[in-house]
Amino acid sequence: MNFLLNNRSNLFWKIYGIGAITLLTIFSFYFKDGYLESHHAEIMFGLLLIVVFLTILLFFDALKIIHSQQQKIEGLMGIKLALASLIDLKDSYTEGHSTQVRDLTRQFLEYLKLPSTEIEEITTAAELHDIGKIGVPDSILKKPGKLNEKEFLEIKKHPVRGAESVKSLEGFEVISKIIRHHHERYDGTGYPDGLSEDKIPFGSRVLSIIDAFDAMIYSRPYREALNRKDTLSALKEGMGKQFAPILVLKFIEFLQRKNTESQYDPVCGMAVILQHSLFQSSYKNINYIFCSQVCLTEFTQFPEKYIAESRENNYPAEKPYA
């Protein structure tokens, strides 16, 4: 969804480009006919009027487009927040998991230097990847012991349910596919469709690693959290089986060099360029920027929910791993 924001700056470049082409066309026409030298002042005045007129016309068109894009952003952020909140309400034990997976996914994808549009799609899928669990009974979802075969079959339905719940939303077609396949395994033994290797969408391959990583470093009703060394060992052991080998190596490399300078909306996790942000707020002498009014309002009402001061203890440390 960041492409909506990026299109703003592209729009103004198009405006200047159209103006420049118009000027060059008119200039070359008059120069060709020898009209330029004898009517220099009149031509320059006429060109100035044309430029002013085009600039005003395109400026108002640009404002309409920007307003329309901002409305789309507001709507999308509202949908994301509502869906993410439903996930946390369904399973309070793993509350925050989706947000943590989202943030770590974005940082990893930026480390890989992927295009911003692809980053936004995969990051959104990461935040909503467990939305299908809303349809799973609490007796199964919160069961402290091992699931039986019938219960596991019910859990395995959540990727398809999640994908179906968002695929009808405009702009969520790719996101829906990533959600559907985030439990596929690299060796083809995963679910729901048994895809393998490169047949698994790239975003799903990334998400499967980060989802597993975040799940392992926190306690669950059925097991205790693993330490960081054991977690990384588990990822390595899953290379070629559960996970794409090259992505695991890149992810471990990323954890060892993790150093993010980008600024993010603390509510939705979207990367926001400070100069382009229309929404800013300060809390406890720290300035925050937002992609939309929806996120700003949400932060204003519940700031502590989105400021995890202890997150630095939950995330991988800024030092190499053994």
C-alpha positions in Angstrom: 0.0 0.0 0.0 3.0 2.2 0.2 2.7 2.6 -3.6 -0.2 5.1 -3.0 2.2 7.3 -1.1 5.0 6.9 -3.7 2.7 7.9 -6.5 2.4 11.4 -5.1 5.9 12.3 -5.8 5.7 10.6 -9.2 2.7 12.7 -10.0 4.5 16.0 -9.6 7.4 14.7 -11.8 4.8 14.0 -14.5 3.4 17.5 -14.2 6.8 19.1 -14.7 7.4 16.6 -17.6 4.2 17.5 -19.4 5.0 21.2 -19.0 8.5 20.9 -20.3 7.4 18.9 -23.3 4.7 21.5 -24.1 7.2 24.3 -23.9 9.8 22.5 -26.1 7.1 21.7 -28.7 5.9 25.3 -29.0 9.4 26.7 -28.9 10.6 24.4 -31.7 7.6 25.2 -33.9 8.2 29.0 -33.8 11.9 28.7 -34.1 11.5 26.6 -37.2 9.4 29.2 -38.9 11.7 32.1 -38.1 8.9 33.7 -36.1 10.9 33.7 -32.8 13.3 36.5 -33.5 10.7 39.1 -34.7 8.1 38.4 -32.0 10.2 37.4 -29.1 8.3 39.3 -26.4 4.9 38.2 -27.5 6.0 34.6 -27.7 7.6 34.5 -24.3 4.5 36.1 -22.8 2.3 33.6 -24.5 4.5 30.7 -23.3 4.3 32.1 -19.7 0.5 32.2 -19.8 0.4 28.6 -21.1 2.8 27.4 -18.4 0.8 29.2 -15.7 -2.5 27.8 -17.0 -1.1 24.2 -17.3 0.4 24.4 -13.8 -2.8 25.6 -12.2 -4.8 23.0 -14.1 -2.5 20.1 -13.2 -2.1 21.3 -9.6 -5.8 21.0 -8.9 -5.9 17.7 -10.7 -3.0 16.6 -8.5 -4.8 17.7 -5.3 -7.8 15.6 -6.4 -5.7 12.5 -7.0 -3.8 12.9 -3.7 -7.1 13.3 -1.8 -8.4 10.2 -3.5 -5.2 8.3 -2.6 -5.4 9.4 1.0 -9.0 8.2 1.2 -7.9 4.8 0.0 -5.1 4.7 2.6 -7.5 5.7 5.3 -9.9 2.9 4.2 -7.2 0.3 4.0 -5.7 1.2 7.3 -9.1 1.0 8.9 -9.6 -2.5 7.5 -6.1 -3.6 8.6 -6.6 -2.4 12.1 -10.0 -4.0 12.4 -8.8 -7.3 11.1 -5.6 -7.3 13.3 -7.6 -6.4 16.4 -9.9 -9.4 15.7 -6.9 -11.7 15.6 -5.6 -10.4 19.0 -9.1 -10.7 20.5 -9.4 -14.3 19.4 -6.2 -15.4 20.9 -4.9 -13.2 23.7 -2.2 -15.7 24.5 -0.4 -14.8 21.3 -1.5 -11.1 21.3 1.2 -9.1 19.6 2.5 -12.0 17.5 1.0 -10.6 14.3 2.5 -7.2 14.9 5.9 -8.6 15.7 5.9 -10.8 12.6 4.8 -7.8 10.6 7.6 -5.5 11.8 10.3 -8.2 11.5 9.1 -9.1 8.0 9.2 -5.4 6.9 12.7 -5.0 8.2 13.9 -8.2 6.6 12.4 -7.3 3.2 14.0 -3.9 3.3 17.3 -5.6 4.1 16.8 -7.6 0.9 16.1 -4.3 -0.9 12.8 -5.4 -2.5 10.5 -2.9 -4.3 8.3 -0.9 -1.9 5.1 -2.3 -3.4 6.1 -5.9 -2.8 7.3 -5.0 0.7 3.8 -3.6 1.5 2.0 -6.6 0.2 4.1 -9.1 2.1 4.1 -7.1 5.2 0.3 -6.7 5.2 0.0 -10.5 4.7 2.4 -11.0 7.6 0.1 -8.9 9.9 -3.0 -10.7 8.8 -1.6 -14.2 8.3 -3.5 -15.7 11.3 -6.9 -14.1 10.6 -8.3 -17.5 9.6 -7.9 -18.6 13.2 -10.9 -16.5 14.1 -13.0 -19.5 12.8 -11.1 -22.1 15.0 -12.8 -23.1 18.3 -11.2 -21.8 21.4 -11.1 -25.3 22.8 -8.6 -26.2 20.0 -6.8 -22.9 19.7 -6.0 -22.6 23.4 -5.6 -26.2 24.2 -2.5 -26.6 26.5 -1.6 -30.1 25.3 -0.9 -31.8 22.0 -3.7 -31.6 19.4 -5.3 -34.9 18.2 -5.7 -35.6 14.5 -9.2 -34.2 14.2 -8.1 -31.0 16.0 -5.0 -30.6 13.9 -7.1 -30.9 10.7 -9.3 -28.1 12.0 -6.2 -25.9 12.7 -4.9 -26.6 9.2 -8.0 -24.9 7.7 -7.0 -21.4 8.9 -4.7 -20.4 6.0 -7.6 -21.1 3.5 -10.1 -19.3 5.7 -7.8 -16.4 6.1 -7.2 -16.1 2.4 -10.8 -16.3 1.5 -11.7 -13.6 4.1 -9.5 -11.0 2.4 -9.3 -11.9 -1.3 -12.4 -10.0 -2.2 -10.9 -6.7 -0.8 -9.5 -4.4 -3.5 -5.7 -4.7 -3.7 -5.6 -7.8 -1.6 -5.3 -10.4 -4.3 -1.5 -11.1 -3.8 -1.9 -10.7 0.0 -4.6 -13.4 -0.1 -2.3 -15.9 -1.9 0.6 -15.2 0.6 -1.8 -15.9 3.5 -3.1 -19.1 1.9 0.4 -20.6 1.4 2.3 -19.5 4.5 2.2 -23.1 6.0 3.5 -24.7 2.8 6.8 -26.5 3.3 9.8 -26.2 1.0 9.8 -30.0 0.5 6.1 -30.1 -0.5 4.8 -31.7 2.7 3.0 -28.6 3.9 -0.6 -27.4 3.6 -3.1 -26.6 2.2 -1.9 -27.4 -1.4 1.3 -29.2 -0.9 3.3 -26.7 -2.9 7.1 -27.0 -3.0 10.2 -24.9 -3.6 9.6 -22.0 -6.0 6.0 -22.9 -6.5 5.4 -21.4 -3.1 4.8 -17.7 -3.4 8.0 -15.8 -2.4 6.1 -13.8 0.3 4.8 -17.1 1.8 8.4 -18.5 1.9 9.5 -15.4 3.8 6.5 -15.5 6.1 6.9 -19.1 7.1 10.4 -18.4 8.4 9.6 -15.3 10.4 6.3 -16.8 11.7 8.2 -19.8 13.0 11.0 -17.7 14.4 8.7 -15.5 16.4 6.6 -18.4 17.6 9.8 -20.2 18.9 11.1 -17.3 20.9 7.9 -17.0 22.9 6.1 -19.4 25.1 3.0 -21.2 24.0 0.4 -23.2 26.0 2.0 -26.4 24.8 5.7 -25.5 25.2 8.2 -23.1 26.7 10.1 -20.5 24.6 13.4 -21.5 23.0 16.5 -19.5 23.6 18.0 -17.7 20.6 20.7 -20.2 19.9 18.3 -23.1 19.8 15.9 -21.1 17.6 18.5 -20.4 15.0 19.6 -24.1 15.1 16.0 -25.0 14.5 15.8 -22.7 11.4 19.0 -24.2 10.0 17.7 -27.8 10.6 14.6 -26.8 8.6 16.6 -25.7 5.6 15.4 -27.6 2.5 12.7 -29.3 4.5 10.4 -26.6 6.0 12.2 -23.5 4.8 13.8 -22.2 1.7 17.6 -22.6 2.3 18.8 -19.3 0.8 16.1 -17.3 2.7 17.1 -18.9 6.0 20.7 -17.9 5.4 19.7 -14.4 4.5 17.5 -14.1 7.5 20.2 -15.2 9.9 22.6 -12.7 8.2 19.9 -10.0 8.6 19.6 -10.8 12.3 23.3 -10.5 12.8 23.4 -7.1 11.0 20.0 -5.8 12.1 20.2 -2.0 12.0 17.1 -0.2 10.7 17.1 3.6 10.1 13.7 3.8 8.5 10.8 5.5 10.2 7.6 3.5 10.6 4.0 4.2 11.5 3.8 2.6 15.0 0.2 1.5 14.5 0.3 -0.2 11.1 4.0 -0.6 10.5 4.1 1.2 7.2 7.3 2.9 6.3 6.6 6.7 6.1 8.9 9.4 4.6 9.0 12.2 7.2 8.8 14.9 4.5 5.7 13.3 3.0 3.8 12.6 6.2 0.7 14.7 6.8 0.1 13.1 10.2 2.5 13.5 13.2 2.2 13.3 17.0 4.4 13.5 20.0 4.3 11.2 23.1 6.6 11.3 26.0 8.9 13.7 24.1 9.2 11.3 21.2 7.9 12.3 17.7 5.9 9.7 15.7 4.8 9.9 12.1 1.7 8.1 10.6 0.5 7.2 7.1 -3.1 8.1 7.8 -5.6 9.9 10.0 -6.9 6.5 11.0 -3.6 5.4 12.5 -3.0 8.8 14.1 -6.4 8.6 15.9 -5.8 5.0 17.0 -2.4 6.0 18.4 -3.8 9.0 20.2 -6.4 6.9 21.9 -4.2 4.0 22.8 -0.5 5.1 22.7 0.8 2.5 25.2 -0.6 -0.3 23.1 1.7 0.7 20.2 4.8 1.6 22.1 6.5 -1.6 23.3 9.4 -0.2 25.4 10.4 -3.7 26.1 10.4 -4.8 22.5 14.2 -4.5 22.3 14.3 -7.3 24.7 11.9 -9.4 22.6 13.6 -8.9 19.3 17.0 -10.3 18.4 19.8 -8.4 20.0 22.0 -6.0 18.0 25.0 -8.5 18.1 26.1 -11.5 16.1 24.6 -14.9 16.9 26.6 -18.0 17.5 
